[in-house]
Amino acid sequence: MSIAGFLAGANDYVTKPVDAMELKYRASSLTSMKQAVNDRLRMEAAYLQAQIHPHFLFNTLNSIMSLSDFDTVKMKDLSDAFTTYLRISFDFLNAGKLVSLSQELELVENYVYIQQQRFEERLQVEWEVDANLQLLIPPLTIQPLVENAVRHGILSRAKGGTLRIHIETHAEAVHFIIADTGIGMDEAQVSKLLQPKSLKDQGIGLLNTDRRLTQLYGQGLKIQSIPGVGTTVSFIIPD
């Protein structure tokens, strides 16, 4: 009976006759454990956001300042996008376990806009997102994947490439796909991306996102890549 219960999703069990004190302490222990997991997920999201790359901040500020000499309208648009990006980023530091999909996508939109203003034709973006889709997701789930695709995939090619963001509901789950036509990777490189020992070389974005998704939904990121063709990162969240 206990095996069947655990397979069905139970975290613990008690046998009859039930001791009231034992039941009380078991319930208290499970509640504390759940709270500890939620706190850890929130801390990991905050830690992830604390890793905003200084070069992205400095390069964006330099772009804004350089525009002041010849295109003040574009400078204002870029400044507004940068301000919104920072505001949402800092809001996520105080966010709970989940945030709305619209908040996450607003962060992504501003990040992409900033990079497009800086790199122009080298970065093309295709959005395939259901405008009516309402969903709560872990904060900073999509943005790190997009940033990784842009920085390490597309902008690593002299001619740049295309970023594709696809989100759709299918079979009682929401499917997320972040694909790029960047430099791609071989199987050996892909296999190292989600290994803790690769943190020094790859940063914490992919690993952190994969860990949080796995803890919450039982499955994390799937990565497919072909050298010279591009990379696709996908994940699923139950609807």
N, C-alpha and C positions, 0 to 999 in steps of 0.2 A: 504493500500500500504506500509506503514512504517513497519508493522509487517512482511510482506512478504520479504521486503528488509533485515531486521535484520536476519530473518531465513536463508536467502541466503548468509549471511556472511558480510553484510554491517555494518559499524561502526557508520554512521551518515547519515543524509539526509537533503536536503533543499527543500523548496516548491517554485513553480513558482508564480509570477515572481521572479527570483533570484536576490538578492541584491549582487552586486560585493564585497562590503566590508565584508558582512557576510560570503560569500563563502571563501574569503581570510583568515579570521580569523579562520573559522572552519577547513580549510585545514591545517593551521599552528598549530592549537591545536592538531589535530590528528597526525601530523608528530612529534610533541614534545612528545606526549604520547607514540608513537611507539619507539622513541629513548630512552625514560625513561625506558620502559620495557626491551629493549635490553641491556641497561646499567646495569639494575638490574640483569638480567640473567648472564651477564658476571661477575658481582661482586659476585654473589652466587657461581659461578664455582670457582672463585679465593679463596673465603672463604673456600669452600670445600677442595681445595687442600692444604690450609694452615693448615688443620687439620691432616696432615700426623702424624701418631702416633709415638712419640719419641721412644717407645720400639721397633718398627719395624726398625728404623734407627740404634739404638744402637745394637740390636741383629744381624743385618746384618753385621755391622762393626766388632762385636766380632767374628762372623763366619769367616769373611775374615782374621782377624788376627790369629785365631787359625789354619787356613789352611796353614799359612806361615811356620808352623813347620814340615809339612809332605806331603803337596801336593800343590806345587807352581802353577802347571798348573790349577788346579781347583780353586785356589785362584784368578788367573788372570781372569778366565772366570766369576767368581762371581763378581769380581771388575768391569769388563766391563759391566755386566748386571746392577749392582747397579748404575754405572755412567750414563748409558743410561736412567734408570728409573728416576733418579733425573733430568736429562736434559729435558726430555719430561714433567715431572711434572712442572718444572719451566717455560717451554715454554708455558704451558697452562695458567699460570698466566697472560700472555700477549696476549692470544688468543682472537679471536673474538667470536661471538655468536656460531659459528659452526667450527668444525675441521673435517679432513678426518677420515673415519673409520679406515684406515690403521694406522694413528697416535695413535688412541685410542687402537687398538689391539697391537701395538708395546709396549705400556705402560703395558698392561695386560700381554703380553708374558714375559716381563722382571720381573714383579712382581711375576708371577707364577714360573718362573725359580729360582728366589732367594728363594722362599719358598720351592721348591722341593729340592734344594741343602741343605737346613737346615733340612727338615723333611723327606726327602728321601721317603721310601715306604709308609709313612703315607698319602702322597698326590699324587693321580693319576689324570691325566687330559685328557679329551677327547675333541678334537677340531672338530667341524662340521661347517666349515665356507667356503662359496663360495669364492675361491681365486680371482675371477674376479669381485666381488661385489664392486662397487664404490658408496660411499654415504657420505654425510656430516651429522654429528650428534653433539649434544651439548658436549663440552669437559667434561671428567670425568663422563661419563654416565655408561659405562660398568665396569670400574675398581673398583669403590666403591662396586658394587654388587658382583664382584668376591672376593674382599677382605673380605666382610662381610660373604660370603659363606665359605671361607677358615678359617677365624678366629673364627667365632661363630658357624659354622656348623661342618665342617670336623675335625678341630684340637681339637674340644671339645670331640671327641671320642678318646679313647686310641689307637684304631687300625687305626684311620684316615678314609679316604674314597675317593670318586671320585668326581671330579668337571667336569661338562659338559657344554661347551660353544657352543651353537647352534645358527647360524644366517642364515636365508634363506629368499628369496623373495617369497611372496605368495599373490595373489589377490591384486596386485598393492600396496603392502606394504612390508616392511622388518620386519620380526619377530625375536625378540631377546629372547633367553631363557638361563638363568643361573641357572643350577640345581646342587644340591649336595646331597650326600648320608650321610649327617651329622646327628646330633642328632635330628633335626626337632623341631617343635613347635606345641603347641595346638592352638585352635582357639582363645583363649583369648590373647595369646602372639602375634599372627599374627595381630589381630585387633588393637593392640597398636603401631605397628611398624611405621605407617604413621601418627600418631597423634603427634602434636607439643609438648604436655605435656610429651611425652616419650623421648624427646631429651636427657635428662640427663643420661638415662640408655642406650639408643641405639645409641647415636651419631647422626651426622647430615647427614651421607651418604645417607641412603635410603630416608629420608624425603626430602632432598635437590634435589635429582635426580627425585623423584616423582613430586615435585613442578615444576621443570624446564620443564619436559616432558609435564605436563598438560598445562602449560602456552604456550608452543610452538605448541603442536599438539592436545590439547583437551582431552587427556587421558594419565594417568600415569602408574604406576607399578601395576601388578597383582601378588599377592603372594599366593602360595599354599604350605601347609606344613603338614607333618604327623609325630608325635613324634616317634623317633626311626627309621624313614625311610629316611627323608630328606626334603629339601625345594626347591621349584622352583619359581624363580622370572622371569617374562616376561614383555615385552612391545613391542609396535608397532610404527614404524615411517613410514609415507606415503612415497612411492617411488616417 
